[in-house]
Amino acid sequence: MNDKNKLTLLKAIIIFLVLIYLMALYQLHQTEPIKYIHGTYQNIDAPPLYTFTFNSYEGTYFISYRFAALGEGTFEKYENNTYICYDKIGETFLLTLLHDGFLYYDSENEIVVKVVKKSDVPMTVIPK
């Protein structure tokens, strides 16, 4: 095997290893939970009925369902990717962030809703 073939083989091996490394990083990123709750979330089912807004600067959240207020209050970080939310009417619930959003149990409609992060900017939908 001459030097030119050895160099070509070495380049191919390096490119292959870099591709494997990048694929592993991508998979790791897909399974790592969201680090900060700050932003706007919506349910993944069509049409988007649930909107969640979390403002880390003020420590407040707002939940709307079909453009009507469903809940609002304050929140605090509990551990890693888990948050405690305190509703203004006295209810408390936990949210654990997943890699793309979180699961929420709507007790009024008795349904578990999966929501995904749509924006890093908290956008509040003002009910009519």
BELHU-V574043 format. One record per pair of residues at least 12 apart in sequence whose ideal C-beta (glycine too) atoms are under 8 Angstrom apart, sorted by the first residue. I is the first residue (numbers start at 1). J is the second residue. D is the distance in whole Angstrom. If there is no record, write none. Layout:
[[I,J,D] [I,J,D]]
This chain:
[[30,99,6] [31,99,6] [32,99,6] [33,80,8] [33,81,4] [33,96,8] [33,97,5] [33,98,6] [33,99,6] [34,81,7] [34,97,4] [34,98,7] [34,99,7] [34,100,7] [34,101,7] [34,117,6] [35,81,7] [35,97,8] [36,56,7] [37,54,5] [37,56,7] [37,75,7] [37,77,8] [37,83,6] [37,95,7] [37,97,6] [38,54,6] [38,55,7] [38,56,4] [38,57,8] [38,120,7] [38,122,7] [39,53,8] [39,54,6] [39,117,6] [39,118,8] [39,119,5] [39,120,5] [39,121,7] [39,122,6] [40,52,7] [40,53,5] [40,54,8] [40,117,7] [40,118,5] [40,119,4] [40,121,7] [40,122,6] [40,123,5] [41,53,8] [41,54,8] [41,101,6] [41,102,7] [41,115,4] [41,116,6] [41,117,5] [41,118,6] [42,115,6] [42,116,7] [42,118,5] [43,113,5] [43,114,7] [43,115,5] [43,116,8] [44,101,8] [44,114,5] [44,115,7] [44,116,6] [45,113,8] [49,65,6] [49,66,5] [50,63,7] [50,64,7] [50,65,6] [50,70,8] [50,104,7] [50,106,8] [50,113,5] [50,115,6] [51,63,7] [51,64,5] [51,123,8] [51,125,5] [52,104,7] [52,115,6] [53,122,4] [53,123,6] [53,124,5] [53,125,8] [54,75,7] [54,122,6] [55,122,5] [59,74,5] [59,75,6] [59,76,7] [60,72,7] [60,73,7] [60,74,6] [60,75,7] [61,73,6] [61,74,7] [61,75,5] [61,85,6] [62,124,5] [63,104,8] [64,125,5] [64,127,6] [65,106,7] [65,109,8] [67,125,6] [67,127,6] [67,128,7] [68,127,5] [68,128,8] [69,127,5] [70,106,7] [70,108,7] [71,87,5] [71,88,8] [71,89,8] [71,91,8] [72,87,7] [72,88,6] [73,85,6] [73,86,5] [73,87,4] [73,88,5] [74,86,5] [75,95,8] [78,94,7] [81,96,6] [81,97,4] [82,94,6] [82,95,7] [82,96,5] [82,97,8] [83,95,5] [83,96,8] [83,97,8] [93,105,7] [100,116,5] [100,117,7] [101,114,6] [101,115,5] [101,116,4] [101,117,5] [102,114,8] [102,115,6] [103,115,8]]
